[in-house]
Amino acid sequence: MDHLQTQSISLPRLGLGTYRMQGDACRAAVESALALGYRHIDAAEMYANEEAIGAIASSGVARKARCAESRIRRRLPQGDRAPAEG
């Protein structure tokens, strides 16, 4: 599979996006994608599907050979505001 080199990280160019996937449907999609050769699973904390994404751990695909990308929402202390963009 073709890889993208960015910031000293090598990522497979083709990945499975899991936005709006939940529960058994998400788990099945992750398992199918891995069986088909996908090695990049895109996730985010705000998708709230971490448990289903966990199927990657029992996939039999070596940890070294797979990439689970996740974005974590930055939480600011109560009352603080995010910096203005610009």
C-alpha positions as CSV (number, residue, x, y, z in Angstrom):
1,M,0.0,0.0,0.0
2,D,1.2,3.5,-0.8
3,H,2.2,5.6,2.2
4,L,2.3,9.4,2.9
5,Q,5.3,10.7,4.7
6,T,4.4,13.7,7.0
7,Q,6.2,15.1,10.0
8,S,8.4,12.0,10.3
9,I,5.3,9.8,10.3
10,S,4.4,7.3,7.6
11,L,0.7,6.8,7.1
12,P,-1.1,4.6,4.6
13,R,-2.8,6.9,2.0
14,L,-6.0,4.9,2.1
15,G,-7.9,4.7,5.4
16,L,-11.3,3.9,6.8
17,G,-13.1,6.9,8.2
18,T,-15.4,6.1,11.1
19,Y,-17.4,9.3,11.5
20,R,-21.0,8.6,12.4
21,M,-20.3,4.8,12.8
22,Q,-21.5,3.3,16.0
23,G,-21.7,-0.1,17.8
24,D,-21.8,-3.4,15.9
25,A,-21.9,-1.7,12.5
26,C,-18.6,0.2,13.3
27,R,-17.0,-2.9,14.7
28,A,-17.9,-4.9,11.5
29,A,-16.7,-2.1,9.2
30,V,-13.3,-2.0,11.1
31,E,-13.0,-5.8,11.0
32,S,-13.9,-5.9,7.3
33,A,-11.5,-3.1,6.4
34,L,-8.6,-4.8,8.2
35,A,-9.4,-8.1,6.5
36,L,-9.4,-6.3,3.1
37,G,-5.9,-4.8,3.7
38,Y,-6.7,-1.4,5.2
39,R,-4.1,-0.5,7.8
40,H,-5.2,3.1,8.6
41,I,-8.3,3.6,10.8
42,D,-9.4,7.3,11.3
43,A,-11.2,8.1,14.5
44,A,-11.9,10.9,16.9
45,E,-13.0,11.2,20.5
46,M,-16.1,13.2,19.4
47,Y,-17.3,10.2,17.3
48,A,-17.9,8.3,20.6
49,N,-17.1,4.9,19.0
50,E,-13.9,4.0,20.8
51,E,-15.2,0.7,22.0
52,A,-16.1,-0.4,18.5
53,I,-12.8,0.8,17.1
54,G,-11.2,-1.5,19.7
55,A,-11.9,-4.3,17.3
56,I,-8.5,-3.3,15.8
57,A,-6.7,-4.8,18.8
58,S,-8.2,-8.3,18.3
59,S,-7.8,-8.2,14.5
60,G,-4.7,-10.3,14.4
61,V,-2.9,-7.5,12.4
62,A,0.4,-6.7,14.1
63,R,0.4,-3.4,16.0
64,K,3.4,-2.3,13.9
65,A,1.5,-2.8,10.7
66,R,-1.6,-0.7,11.5
67,C,-2.3,2.9,12.2
68,A,-5.2,4.1,14.3
69,E,-5.4,7.9,14.0
70,S,-7.5,9.7,16.6
71,R,-8.1,13.4,17.3
72,I,-8.8,14.4,20.9
73,R,-10.8,17.5,21.6
74,R,-8.9,20.1,23.5
75,R,-10.7,20.9,26.8
76,L,-10.2,24.4,28.2
77,P,-10.7,25.2,31.9
78,Q,-14.1,26.5,32.8
79,G,-14.5,30.1,31.7
80,D,-11.5,30.1,29.3
81,R,-12.0,30.7,25.7
82,A,-10.2,29.2,22.7
83,P,-7.7,31.6,21.1
84,A,-9.1,33.7,18.2
85,E,-8.2,32.5,14.8
86,G,-6.5,34.8,12.4
